[in-house]
Amino acid sequence: MSQANSMLAESLLAVEAQAQTLKDAGALSQAFYHWVLEEDLPRDQITQVAEELCNEIAGGGRSIHAVSALGFLLAIDSVLGTSCRNSFSQGVDWLTGRNGGSQTSMASLMQPLAHTGVLVGLLTVADSERWQRFGSWFSSLVANLQPCENAGWRQELLAMIKVRSGLTLAEVPKVSLSTVGATIYVARGLAESITASADISAQVLGRIKSVVYSEPEQAALDLAAFRFLAQGALQIDLRAPSLDDVGLILRRLPAGLRRWTWDEQKKTPNSTAQKWAVENEYHFQNLLCAVLAPVFSDLRDEEWLASVGQKKPRADLVIPSLHLVIEVKYWREKSSPQELISQIGEDVSLYLKLGSPYRKVLPVIWDQGRRTEQYDLLIAGLSEIRDVISPVLVAQPAFMVLSHDVKQGD
């Protein structure tokens, strides 16, 4: 690692440490931290905090902070029960019934970070009536807002809330990546990017390198923006996707599962509640086909390869133009990493035998047990197998609690 990269790594660690202080603060700070940085929050902790917030909203001590925190939690875990959604709706009704008649009440209401939580919560529950009411209420607040110099990240969030709340639920704003606020909205799927500015990348990088943050909220925002912008430097050319692009797409798969269908109740009068469980290797392979086929036109599944003696190997997925085999694995909760490595090692030797048209194998693994603490060592081990590239692990989402263990093999 070069000296410059080493210094940047140290700066990032320092900024991460500042952002992580939010985890020890109140419920709103904790929920915001996990939402903006897309960091997992244990399901039991989400449930406990959500229950406390629901009780607070139902009581006389309700606050904009409680409503906002519950909104962030709903966005993090969209399958929180009906009672949480009802409490959030109750909190929104209370909040939008208040007005900023005095400067004191205006100051208590004009909190862009808290408004962001309310906004993402409303987007999650898709309540069009309350969404419209929130937009009108917020617009009236902004109209009476006194200009504030050097508002920084708060002003950026305020501007983005104004843009998003001025549209319908179904509309998605198109924004330029010219501020951290806009970058966060694009990163979290609240807006689409039309242009990127080199200035914002330089600004964020400059602040991170100087490690000068008086508020942990800005540290978290800059860290999230940096991660998104750095990742965006690896743009996929859809006209000529490369070997690296396969790994890039698959590593983003966990983020795409945030809106995976897992209904606790039916969404429309004429539908039924659906839970799209991924229970075996075949389910996972179908998901991967849906993700990869639009990008890689020659993707093939269940490809029989040349025999090795009496053995007739079959590859899960192949992309002939890239000479790539994608090895799909469903890592069951009771299976060890040693077993997984052995299986993949054996399969690689069969796929890439002498004369094979394939040169590389990319393992992509669905982890039923969510053993994230094992990932670094497992990826390092798989990467030591000759011609294995970019192993990808996808932890089963926290909301995907299966009603039974699948007994049969894959």
C-alpha beads as a LAMMPS data file, in Angstrom:
LAMMPS data file: protein, C-alpha beads

410 atoms
409 bonds

1 atom types
1 bond types

-500.0 500.0 xlo xhi
-500.0 500.0 ylo yhi
-500.0 500.0 zlo zhi

Masses

1 110.0

Atoms # bond

1 1 1 0.000 0.000 0.000
2 1 1 1.359 3.422 -0.961
3 1 1 1.884 6.112 1.656
4 1 1 -1.022 8.150 0.228
5 1 1 -3.380 5.170 0.391
6 1 1 -2.179 4.355 3.892
7 1 1 -2.939 7.906 5.044
8 1 1 -6.390 7.782 3.449
9 1 1 -7.106 4.446 5.141
10 1 1 -6.142 5.936 8.515
11 1 1 -8.334 8.976 7.862
12 1 1 -11.290 6.771 6.943
13 1 1 -10.873 4.798 10.160
14 1 1 -10.841 8.041 12.146
15 1 1 -13.976 9.309 10.399
16 1 1 -15.690 5.938 10.925
17 1 1 -14.905 6.185 14.636
18 1 1 -16.522 9.633 14.791
19 1 1 -19.594 8.442 12.897
20 1 1 -19.917 5.409 15.164
21 1 1 -20.505 7.649 18.186
22 1 1 -24.044 7.973 16.816
23 1 1 -24.605 4.325 17.741
24 1 1 -24.284 5.244 21.419
25 1 1 -26.606 8.258 21.177
26 1 1 -30.408 8.389 21.104
27 1 1 -32.748 6.293 18.971
28 1 1 -32.848 8.835 16.120
29 1 1 -29.049 9.012 15.877
30 1 1 -28.749 5.213 15.959
31 1 1 -31.422 4.696 13.305
32 1 1 -29.958 7.412 11.073
33 1 1 -26.473 5.873 11.327
34 1 1 -27.664 2.430 10.253
35 1 1 -29.845 3.831 7.471
36 1 1 -27.332 6.195 5.887
37 1 1 -24.420 3.737 6.040
38 1 1 -26.534 0.665 5.226
39 1 1 -25.103 -1.180 8.212
40 1 1 -27.021 -4.135 9.587
41 1 1 -29.006 -3.729 12.785
42 1 1 -29.949 -6.979 14.574
43 1 1 -33.629 -7.806 14.165
44 1 1 -34.234 -8.162 17.905
45 1 1 -32.699 -4.727 18.502
46 1 1 -34.848 -3.174 15.763
47 1 1 -37.956 -4.728 17.302
48 1 1 -37.088 -3.536 20.807
49 1 1 -36.292 0.051 19.774
50 1 1 -39.365 0.196 17.527
51 1 1 -41.595 -0.930 20.402
52 1 1 -40.150 1.781 22.667
53 1 1 -40.722 4.406 19.975
54 1 1 -44.308 3.252 19.437
55 1 1 -44.975 3.628 23.163
56 1 1 -43.411 7.094 23.133
57 1 1 -45.542 8.203 20.177
58 1 1 -48.692 6.865 21.845
59 1 1 -47.891 8.725 25.079
60 1 1 -47.845 12.384 25.959
61 1 1 -44.083 12.775 25.505
62 1 1 -44.082 12.223 21.743
63 1 1 -41.524 14.116 19.684
64 1 1 -40.405 14.627 16.107
65 1 1 -37.325 12.567 17.016
66 1 1 -39.421 9.505 17.879
67 1 1 -41.478 9.746 14.674
68 1 1 -38.327 10.189 12.593
69 1 1 -36.449 7.325 14.247
70 1 1 -39.398 5.003 13.608
71 1 1 -39.417 6.163 9.973
72 1 1 -35.747 5.217 9.567
73 1 1 -36.382 1.825 11.199
74 1 1 -39.263 1.119 8.814
75 1 1 -36.924 1.903 5.913
76 1 1 -34.243 -0.393 7.363
77 1 1 -36.665 -3.243 8.052
78 1 1 -39.791 -2.791 5.941
79 1 1 -41.473 -5.856 7.452
80 1 1 -41.928 -4.335 10.909
81 1 1 -45.438 -5.153 12.060
82 1 1 -48.676 -3.327 11.407
83 1 1 -48.601 -1.797 14.893
84 1 1 -45.337 0.008 14.051
85 1 1 -46.780 1.341 10.806
86 1 1 -49.900 2.510 12.616
87 1 1 -47.818 4.230 15.301
88 1 1 -45.720 5.930 12.629
89 1 1 -48.872 7.141 10.863
90 1 1 -50.191 8.431 14.190
91 1 1 -46.912 10.270 14.725
92 1 1 -47.049 11.829 11.249
93 1 1 -50.613 13.031 11.918
94 1 1 -49.464 14.641 15.159
95 1 1 -46.401 16.216 13.527
96 1 1 -48.196 17.677 10.513
97 1 1 -50.785 19.150 12.850
98 1 1 -48.164 21.402 14.429
99 1 1 -47.112 24.786 13.046
100 1 1 -44.149 27.084 13.435
101 1 1 -46.060 30.075 14.745
102 1 1 -43.166 31.320 16.889
103 1 1 -39.411 31.232 16.377
104 1 1 -39.126 28.738 19.234
105 1 1 -41.632 26.331 17.734
106 1 1 -40.078 26.861 14.294
107 1 1 -36.658 25.894 15.660
108 1 1 -38.088 22.753 17.261
109 1 1 -39.761 21.727 14.005
110 1 1 -37.098 22.673 11.464
111 1 1 -34.781 19.671 11.890
112 1 1 -33.681 18.371 8.470
113 1 1 -32.259 15.100 9.771
114 1 1 -35.509 14.323 11.577
115 1 1 -37.545 15.309 8.516
116 1 1 -35.445 12.911 6.449
117 1 1 -36.523 10.057 8.717
118 1 1 -40.179 11.006 8.345
119 1 1 -39.769 11.232 4.568
120 1 1 -38.120 7.819 4.134
121 1 1 -40.687 6.282 6.483
122 1 1 -43.555 7.643 4.381
123 1 1 -41.891 6.354 1.218
124 1 1 -41.601 2.920 2.831
125 1 1 -45.229 2.664 3.964
126 1 1 -46.387 4.262 0.679
127 1 1 -49.143 6.300 2.331
128 1 1 -50.123 8.741 -0.441
129 1 1 -52.570 10.742 1.680
130 1 1 -50.105 11.416 4.473
131 1 1 -47.321 11.944 1.936
132 1 1 -49.272 14.777 0.340
133 1 1 -50.084 16.250 3.737
134 1 1 -46.420 16.082 4.803
135 1 1 -45.334 17.820 1.579
136 1 1 -47.776 20.699 2.109
137 1 1 -46.843 21.018 5.781
138 1 1 -43.115 21.003 5.061
139 1 1 -43.523 23.543 2.258
140 1 1 -45.295 25.947 4.621
141 1 1 -42.499 25.562 7.174
142 1 1 -39.795 26.304 4.603
143 1 1 -41.701 29.368 3.381
144 1 1 -41.445 30.888 6.877
145 1 1 -37.836 29.821 7.467
146 1 1 -35.313 32.547 8.196
147 1 1 -32.157 32.239 6.019
148 1 1 -29.259 30.717 7.928
149 1 1 -25.629 31.164 6.930
150 1 1 -23.210 28.228 6.972
151 1 1 -26.002 25.697 7.520
152 1 1 -23.825 23.111 5.754
153 1 1 -25.166 19.571 5.668
154 1 1 -28.465 20.617 7.240
155 1 1 -29.166 22.998 4.368
156 1 1 -28.283 20.276 1.856
157 1 1 -30.715 17.826 3.461
158 1 1 -33.341 20.566 3.664
159 1 1 -33.006 21.226 -0.066
160 1 1 -33.375 17.537 -0.906
161 1 1 -36.440 17.114 1.338
162 1 1 -38.022 20.078 -0.442
163 1 1 -37.325 18.518 -3.857
164 1 1 -38.543 15.015 -2.955
165 1 1 -41.606 16.006 -0.938
166 1 1 -42.752 18.258 -3.785
167 1 1 -43.305 15.211 -6.003
168 1 1 -45.758 12.339 -5.801
169 1 1 -44.854 9.030 -4.183
170 1 1 -44.359 7.405 -7.582
171 1 1 -42.128 10.127 -9.029
172 1 1 -38.357 9.942 -8.604
173 1 1 -36.377 13.195 -8.821
174 1 1 -33.345 13.433 -11.087
175 1 1 -30.526 15.353 -9.451
176 1 1 -26.946 16.364 -10.051
177 1 1 -24.385 14.908 -7.646
178 1 1 -23.242 18.365 -6.605
179 1 1 -23.821 18.102 -2.836
180 1 1 -23.475 15.434 -0.181
181 1 1 -27.231 15.613 0.388
182 1 1 -27.951 14.820 -3.271
183 1 1 -25.353 12.052 -3.247
184 1 1 -26.980 10.420 -0.215
185 1 1 -30.402 10.542 -1.866
186 1 1 -29.046 8.816 -4.975
187 1 1 -27.092 6.283 -2.902
188 1 1 -30.190 5.344 -0.894
189 1 1 -32.476 5.141 -3.917
190 1 1 -34.477 8.295 -3.167
191 1 1 -33.338 10.017 -6.378
192 1 1 -31.620 9.292 -9.682
193 1 1 -28.381 10.868 -10.849
194 1 1 -28.185 12.864 -14.070
195 1 1 -24.662 14.257 -13.737
196 1 1 -21.731 13.903 -11.366
197 1 1 -19.519 16.738 -10.217
198 1 1 -15.815 16.227 -9.613
199 1 1 -16.035 19.052 -7.077
200 1 1 -18.161 17.093 -4.616
201 1 1 -15.737 14.160 -4.698
202 1 1 -12.847 16.527 -3.995
203 1 1 -14.747 18.250 -1.176
204 1 1 -15.684 15.006 0.555
205 1 1 -12.199 13.571 0.160
206 1 1 -10.655 16.781 1.480
207 1 1 -12.809 16.741 4.618
208 1 1 -12.132 13.059 5.228
209 1 1 -8.379 13.528 4.879
210 1 1 -8.418 16.465 7.293
211 1 1 -10.640 14.516 9.738
212 1 1 -12.250 17.762 10.886
213 1 1 -15.793 17.079 12.068
214 1 1 -17.563 18.886 14.861
215 1 1 -20.680 16.742 14.407
216 1 1 -20.840 12.959 13.948
217 1 1 -23.825 13.350 11.600
218 1 1 -21.656 15.042 8.982
219 1 1 -18.976 12.385 9.463
220 1 1 -21.596 9.703 8.711
221 1 1 -22.936 11.606 5.692
222 1 1 -19.452 12.159 4.237
223 1 1 -18.495 8.539 4.849
224 1 1 -21.630 7.277 3.074
225 1 1 -21.078 9.711 0.188
226 1 1 -17.410 8.714 -0.129
227 1 1 -18.268 5.010 -0.287
228 1 1 -20.895 5.631 -2.953
229 1 1 -18.709 7.937 -5.048
230 1 1 -15.726 5.580 -4.799
231 1 1 -17.898 2.701 -5.908
232 1 1 -19.282 4.804 -8.743
233 1 1 -15.766 5.212 -10.092
234 1 1 -16.190 1.638 -11.324
235 1 1 -18.899 2.274 -13.898
236 1 1 -20.296 -0.654 -15.851
237 1 1 -20.293 -0.309 -19.624
238 1 1 -23.541 -2.087 -20.492
239 1 1 -22.524 -2.320 -24.150
240 1 1 -19.376 -4.284 -23.330
241 1 1 -19.478 -5.598 -19.730
242 1 1 -16.253 -7.117 -18.469
243 1 1 -15.215 -9.897 -16.118
244 1 1 -14.807 -7.357 -13.310
245 1 1 -18.340 -6.114 -13.926
246 1 1 -19.805 -9.512 -13.005
247 1 1 -18.311 -9.241 -9.522
248 1 1 -19.300 -5.585 -9.260
249 1 1 -22.950 -6.381 -9.986
250 1 1 -23.078 -9.365 -7.645
251 1 1 -21.460 -7.470 -4.762
252 1 1 -24.340 -4.979 -4.968
253 1 1 -26.943 -7.739 -4.714
254 1 1 -27.474 -7.357 -0.922
255 1 1 -28.413 -3.694 -1.414
256 1 1 -30.999 -4.733 -4.000
257 1 1 -32.672 -7.082 -1.522
258 1 1 -33.770 -4.138 0.635
259 1 1 -37.102 -4.035 -1.239
260 1 1 -37.442 -7.808 -1.665
261 1 1 -41.049 -8.966 -1.364
262 1 1 -41.822 -10.232 2.142
263 1 1 -45.388 -9.261 2.974
264 1 1 -46.878 -9.539 6.437
265 1 1 -50.227 -8.624 4.912
266 1 1 -51.598 -8.186 1.408
267 1 1 -50.719 -4.915 -0.310
268 1 1 -53.815 -4.489 -2.479
269 1 1 -57.426 -5.709 -2.184
270 1 1 -57.080 -8.167 -5.067
271 1 1 -53.740 -9.694 -4.105
272 1 1 -52.438 -12.066 -1.468
273 1 1 -49.535 -11.575 0.934
274 1 1 -46.375 -12.913 -0.674
275 1 1 -43.102 -14.024 0.895
276 1 1 -40.450 -14.732 -1.715
277 1 1 -38.327 -17.135 0.283
278 1 1 -34.925 -18.197 -1.034
279 1 1 -34.865 -21.735 0.360
280 1 1 -32.360 -23.547 -1.815
281 1 1 -29.717 -23.286 -4.503
282 1 1 -32.294 -23.364 -7.301
283 1 1 -34.116 -20.332 -5.908
284 1 1 -30.846 -18.435 -5.603
285 1 1 -29.812 -19.426 -9.125
286 1 1 -33.127 -18.090 -10.472
287 1 1 -32.517 -14.785 -8.702
288 1 1 -29.022 -14.544 -10.202
289 1 1 -30.391 -15.264 -13.687
290 1 1 -32.886 -12.419 -13.292
291 1 1 -30.076 -10.050 -12.257
292 1 1 -27.424 -11.071 -14.797
293 1 1 -29.356 -12.024 -17.949
294 1 1 -30.321 -8.417 -18.881
295 1 1 -26.626 -7.427 -18.800
296 1 1 -24.933 -10.546 -20.186
297 1 1 -26.855 -11.684 -23.260
298 1 1 -25.005 -15.006 -23.544
299 1 1 -25.640 -16.097 -19.954
300 1 1 -26.574 -19.794 -19.850
301 1 1 -27.732 -21.932 -16.945
302 1 1 -27.386 -25.649 -16.140
303 1 1 -24.601 -26.035 -18.716
304 1 1 -23.288 -29.573 -19.187
305 1 1 -19.502 -29.643 -19.615
306 1 1 -17.131 -32.218 -21.067
307 1 1 -16.881 -35.470 -19.111
308 1 1 -14.013 -36.203 -16.754
309 1 1 -13.864 -39.985 -16.895
310 1 1 -17.175 -41.257 -15.579
311 1 1 -18.013 -37.821 -14.140
312 1 1 -20.240 -35.463 -16.149
313 1 1 -19.957 -32.001 -14.540
314 1 1 -22.702 -29.409 -14.869
315 1 1 -22.045 -25.708 -14.297
316 1 1 -24.715 -23.591 -12.608
317 1 1 -24.235 -20.492 -14.762
318 1 1 -21.761 -19.658 -17.530
319 1 1 -20.898 -16.579 -19.575
320 1 1 -19.044 -17.978 -22.615
321 1 1 -17.912 -14.580 -23.935
322 1 1 -16.005 -14.026 -20.683
323 1 1 -14.909 -17.696 -20.371
324 1 1 -16.497 -17.585 -16.918
325 1 1 -18.296 -20.146 -14.774
326 1 1 -20.446 -18.761 -11.953
327 1 1 -20.550 -21.309 -9.135
328 1 1 -23.809 -20.924 -7.177
329 1 1 -23.878 -22.200 -3.599
330 1 1 -26.511 -22.220 -0.853
331 1 1 -24.576 -22.267 2.423
332 1 1 -26.921 -23.872 4.894
333 1 1 -26.926 -22.908 8.532
334 1 1 -25.620 -26.302 9.677
335 1 1 -22.875 -26.535 7.040
336 1 1 -19.289 -25.534 7.862
337 1 1 -17.026 -23.226 5.826
338 1 1 -14.601 -26.139 5.444
339 1 1 -17.274 -28.166 3.624
340 1 1 -18.067 -25.221 1.382
341 1 1 -14.417 -24.680 0.423
342 1 1 -13.985 -28.385 -0.345
343 1 1 -17.073 -28.447 -2.586
344 1 1 -16.010 -25.377 -4.526
345 1 1 -12.414 -26.595 -4.857
346 1 1 -13.594 -29.913 -6.307
347 1 1 -16.005 -28.227 -8.717
348 1 1 -13.332 -25.817 -9.994
349 1 1 -11.036 -28.706 -10.913
350 1 1 -13.851 -30.284 -12.955
351 1 1 -14.970 -27.085 -14.684
352 1 1 -11.474 -26.011 -15.744
353 1 1 -10.059 -29.345 -16.853
354 1 1 -7.617 -29.463 -19.763
355 1 1 -9.383 -28.309 -22.925
356 1 1 -12.244 -26.523 -21.151
357 1 1 -13.461 -23.314 -22.857
358 1 1 -13.677 -21.703 -19.408
359 1 1 -10.797 -20.048 -17.588
360 1 1 -12.188 -18.567 -14.375
361 1 1 -14.737 -19.480 -11.702
362 1 1 -16.618 -16.894 -9.644
363 1 1 -18.317 -18.389 -6.554
364 1 1 -21.440 -16.602 -5.326
365 1 1 -22.792 -17.907 -2.030
366 1 1 -26.133 -17.405 -0.262
367 1 1 -25.469 -17.570 3.479
368 1 1 -28.566 -18.859 5.259
369 1 1 -26.854 -18.454 8.644
370 1 1 -25.733 -14.816 8.169
371 1 1 -22.225 -15.675 9.432
372 1 1 -20.695 -12.341 8.467
373 1 1 -17.811 -12.772 10.920
374 1 1 -16.596 -15.680 8.745
375 1 1 -16.591 -13.817 5.438
376 1 1 -13.091 -12.321 5.393
377 1 1 -11.371 -15.640 6.092
378 1 1 -13.673 -17.564 3.747
379 1 1 -13.120 -15.137 0.860
380 1 1 -9.366 -15.201 1.470
381 1 1 -9.395 -19.006 1.430
382 1 1 -11.459 -19.287 -1.751
383 1 1 -9.244 -16.718 -3.464
384 1 1 -6.248 -18.999 -2.910
385 1 1 -7.811 -21.655 -5.151
386 1 1 -6.288 -21.341 -8.602
387 1 1 -8.490 -19.478 -11.135
388 1 1 -11.130 -18.521 -8.566
389 1 1 -11.943 -14.804 -8.784
390 1 1 -13.987 -12.318 -6.752
391 1 1 -15.928 -14.630 -4.382
392 1 1 -19.228 -13.032 -3.350
393 1 1 -21.232 -13.789 -0.199
394 1 1 -24.843 -12.713 0.209
395 1 1 -26.184 -12.873 3.757
396 1 1 -29.831 -13.926 3.971
397 1 1 -31.762 -10.741 4.866
398 1 1 -32.800 -10.389 8.500
399 1 1 -36.484 -10.184 7.556
400 1 1 -36.350 -13.502 5.690
401 1 1 -37.292 -15.774 8.587
402 1 1 -38.321 -19.116 7.114
403 1 1 -41.202 -21.047 8.653
404 1 1 -39.302 -24.313 8.361
405 1 1 -35.868 -25.635 7.507
406 1 1 -35.621 -27.208 4.091
407 1 1 -34.521 -30.810 4.622
408 1 1 -33.881 -31.959 1.108
409 1 1 -30.541 -31.401 -0.582
410 1 1 -29.969 -29.033 -3.444

Bonds

1 1 1 2
2 1 2 3
3 1 3 4
4 1 4 5
5 1 5 6
6 1 6 7
7 1 7 8
8 1 8 9
9 1 9 10
10 1 10 11
11 1 11 12
12 1 12 13
13 1 13 14
14 1 14 15
15 1 15 16
16 1 16 17
17 1 17 18
18 1 18 19
19 1 19 20
20 1 20 21
21 1 21 22
22 1 22 23
23 1 23 24
24 1 24 25
25 1 25 26
26 1 26 27
27 1 27 28
28 1 28 29
29 1 29 30
30 1 30 31
31 1 31 32
32 1 32 33
33 1 33 34
34 1 34 35
35 1 35 36
36 1 36 37
37 1 37 38
38 1 38 39
39 1 39 40
40 1 40 41
41 1 41 42
42 1 42 43
43 1 43 44
44 1 44 45
45 1 45 46
46 1 46 47
47 1 47 48
48 1 48 49
49 1 49 50
50 1 50 51
51 1 51 52
52 1 52 53
53 1 53 54
54 1 54 55
55 1 55 56
56 1 56 57
57 1 57 58
58 1 58 59
59 1 59 60
60 1 60 61
61 1 61 62
62 1 62 63
63 1 63 64
64 1 64 65
65 1 65 66
66 1 66 67
67 1 67 68
68 1 68 69
69 1 69 70
70 1 70 71
71 1 71 72
72 1 72 73
73 1 73 74
74 1 74 75
75 1 75 76
76 1 76 77
77 1 77 78
78 1 78 79
79 1 79 80
80 1 80 81
81 1 81 82
82 1 82 83
83 1 83 84
84 1 84 85
85 1 85 86
86 1 86 87
87 1 87 88
88 1 88 89
89 1 89 90
90 1 90 91
91 1 91 92
92 1 92 93
93 1 93 94
94 1 94 95
95 1 95 96
96 1 96 97
97 1 97 98
98 1 98 99
99 1 99 100
100 1 100 101
101 1 101 102
102 1 102 103
103 1 103 104
104 1 104 105
105 1 105 106
106 1 106 107
107 1 107 108
108 1 108 109
109 1 109 110
110 1 110 111
111 1 111 112
112 1 112 113
113 1 113 114
114 1 114 115
115 1 115 116
116 1 116 117
117 1 117 118
118 1 118 119
119 1 119 120
120 1 120 121
121 1 121 122
122 1 122 123
123 1 123 124
124 1 124 125
125 1 125 126
126 1 126 127
127 1 127 128
128 1 128 129
129 1 129 130
130 1 130 131
131 1 131 132
132 1 132 133
133 1 133 134
134 1 134 135
135 1 135 136
136 1 136 137
137 1 137 138
138 1 138 139
139 1 139 140
140 1 140 141
141 1 141 142
142 1 142 143
143 1 143 144
144 1 144 145
145 1 145 146
146 1 146 147
147 1 147 148
148 1 148 149
149 1 149 150
150 1 150 151
151 1 151 152
152 1 152 153
153 1 153 154
154 1 154 155
155 1 155 156
156 1 156 157
157 1 157 158
158 1 158 159
159 1 159 160
160 1 160 161
161 1 161 162
162 1 162 163
163 1 163 164
164 1 164 165
165 1 165 166
166 1 166 167
167 1 167 168
168 1 168 169
169 1 169 170
170 1 170 171
171 1 171 172
172 1 172 173
173 1 173 174
174 1 174 175
175 1 175 176
176 1 176 177
177 1 177 178
178 1 178 179
179 1 179 180
180 1 180 181
181 1 181 182
182 1 182 183
183 1 183 184
184 1 184 185
185 1 185 186
186 1 186 187
187 1 187 188
188 1 188 189
189 1 189 190
190 1 190 191
191 1 191 192
192 1 192 193
193 1 193 194
194 1 194 195
195 1 195 196
196 1 196 197
197 1 197 198
198 1 198 199
199 1 199 200
200 1 200 201
201 1 201 202
202 1 202 203
203 1 203 204
204 1 204 205
205 1 205 206
206 1 206 207
207 1 207 208
208 1 208 209
209 1 209 210
210 1 210 211
211 1 211 212
212 1 212 213
213 1 213 214
214 1 214 215
215 1 215 216
216 1 216 217
217 1 217 218
218 1 218 219
219 1 219 220
220 1 220 221
221 1 221 222
222 1 222 223
223 1 223 224
224 1 224 225
225 1 225 226
226 1 226 227
227 1 227 228
228 1 228 229
229 1 229 230
230 1 230 231
231 1 231 232
232 1 232 233
233 1 233 234
234 1 234 235
235 1 235 236
236 1 236 237
237 1 237 238
238 1 238 239
239 1 239 240
240 1 240 241
241 1 241 242
242 1 242 243
243 1 243 244
244 1 244 245
245 1 245 246
246 1 246 247
247 1 247 248
248 1 248 249
249 1 249 250
250 1 250 251
251 1 251 252
252 1 252 253
253 1 253 254
254 1 254 255
255 1 255 256
256 1 256 257
257 1 257 258
258 1 258 259
259 1 259 260
260 1 260 261
261 1 261 262
262 1 262 263
263 1 263 264
264 1 264 265
265 1 265 266
266 1 266 267
267 1 267 268
268 1 268 269
269 1 269 270
270 1 270 271
271 1 271 272
272 1 272 273
273 1 273 274
274 1 274 275
275 1 275 276
276 1 276 277
277 1 277 278
278 1 278 279
279 1 279 280
280 1 280 281
281 1 281 282
282 1 282 283
283 1 283 284
284 1 284 285
285 1 285 286
286 1 286 287
287 1 287 288
288 1 288 289
289 1 289 290
290 1 290 291
291 1 291 292
292 1 292 293
293 1 293 294
294 1 294 295
295 1 295 296
296 1 296 297
297 1 297 298
298 1 298 299
299 1 299 300
300 1 300 301
301 1 301 302
302 1 302 303
303 1 303 304
304 1 304 305
305 1 305 306
306 1 306 307
307 1 307 308
308 1 308 309
309 1 309 310
310 1 310 311
311 1 311 312
312 1 312 313
313 1 313 314
314 1 314 315
315 1 315 316
316 1 316 317
317 1 317 318
318 1 318 319
319 1 319 320
320 1 320 321
321 1 321 322
322 1 322 323
323 1 323 324
324 1 324 325
325 1 325 326
326 1 326 327
327 1 327 328
328 1 328 329
329 1 329 330
330 1 330 331
331 1 331 332
332 1 332 333
333 1 333 334
334 1 334 335
335 1 335 336
336 1 336 337
337 1 337 338
338 1 338 339
339 1 339 340
340 1 340 341
341 1 341 342
342 1 342 343
343 1 343 344
344 1 344 345
345 1 345 346
346 1 346 347
347 1 347 348
348 1 348 349
349 1 349 350
350 1 350 351
351 1 351 352
352 1 352 353
353 1 353 354
354 1 354 355
355 1 355 356
356 1 356 357
357 1 357 358
358 1 358 359
359 1 359 360
360 1 360 361
361 1 361 362
362 1 362 363
363 1 363 364
364 1 364 365
365 1 365 366
366 1 366 367
367 1 367 368
368 1 368 369
369 1 369 370
370 1 370 371
371 1 371 372
372 1 372 373
373 1 373 374
374 1 374 375
375 1 375 376
376 1 376 377
377 1 377 378
378 1 378 379
379 1 379 380
380 1 380 381
381 1 381 382
382 1 382 383
383 1 383 384
384 1 384 385
385 1 385 386
386 1 386 387
387 1 387 388
388 1 388 389
389 1 389 390
390 1 390 391
391 1 391 392
392 1 392 393
393 1 393 394
394 1 394 395
395 1 395 396
396 1 396 397
397 1 397 398
398 1 398 399
399 1 399 400
400 1 400 401
401 1 401 402
402 1 402 403
403 1 403 404
404 1 404 405
405 1 405 406
406 1 406 407
407 1 407 408
408 1 408 409
409 1 409 410
